[in-house]
Amino acid sequence: MSNKTRSILKAIAVILVLLAVLMHIGWVAIPVITVYKFWIVVIAFGLLLISSK
């Protein structure tokens, strides 16, 4: 896996976690995925595990 791919996966993971945190705080309201906040964070953690060396 190239460094560019790793960087993209890490950036996606950070964006997913930020989205979950902002939804928890109440600054962002996306009713469709509000129920899946926990799973969004789990997917982000999985992406970080995949992108680590």
C-alpha positions as CSV (number, residue, x, y, z in Angstrom):
1,M,0.0,0.0,0.0
2,S,1.5,3.3,-1.0
3,N,1.9,6.3,1.3
4,K,-0.7,8.3,-0.6
5,T,-3.3,5.6,-0.1
6,R,-2.4,5.5,3.6
7,S,-2.8,9.2,3.9
8,I,-6.2,9.2,2.2
9,L,-7.5,6.4,4.5
10,K,-6.2,8.3,7.6
11,A,-7.9,11.5,6.3
12,I,-11.2,9.7,5.8
13,A,-11.0,8.2,9.3
14,V,-10.4,11.6,10.8
15,I,-13.3,13.1,8.9
16,L,-15.6,10.3,10.0
17,V,-14.7,10.8,13.6
18,L,-15.1,14.6,13.4
19,L,-18.5,14.0,11.8
20,A,-19.6,11.7,14.7
21,V,-18.3,14.2,17.3
22,L,-20.1,17.1,15.7
23,M,-23.3,15.1,15.5
24,H,-22.9,14.2,19.2
25,I,-22.4,17.8,20.2
26,G,-25.4,18.8,18.1
27,W,-23.7,21.1,15.6
28,V,-24.4,18.8,12.6
29,A,-27.8,17.1,12.3
30,I,-28.0,14.3,9.7
31,P,-31.1,12.3,10.9
32,V,-30.4,9.3,8.6
33,I,-27.0,8.4,10.1
34,T,-27.6,9.7,13.7
35,V,-28.4,6.1,14.8
36,Y,-25.1,4.8,13.4
37,K,-22.6,7.2,15.2
38,F,-21.0,4.3,17.0
39,W,-20.5,2.3,13.9
40,I,-19.0,5.3,12.1
41,V,-16.4,5.5,14.8
42,V,-15.7,1.8,14.6
43,I,-15.3,2.0,10.8
44,A,-12.9,4.9,11.3
45,F,-10.9,2.9,13.7
46,G,-10.8,0.0,11.3
47,L,-9.5,2.3,8.6
48,L,-6.7,3.5,10.9
49,L,-5.8,-0.1,11.6
50,I,-5.7,-0.9,7.9
51,S,-3.6,2.1,7.1
52,S,-1.0,1.5,9.9
53,K,2.2,-0.3,9.0
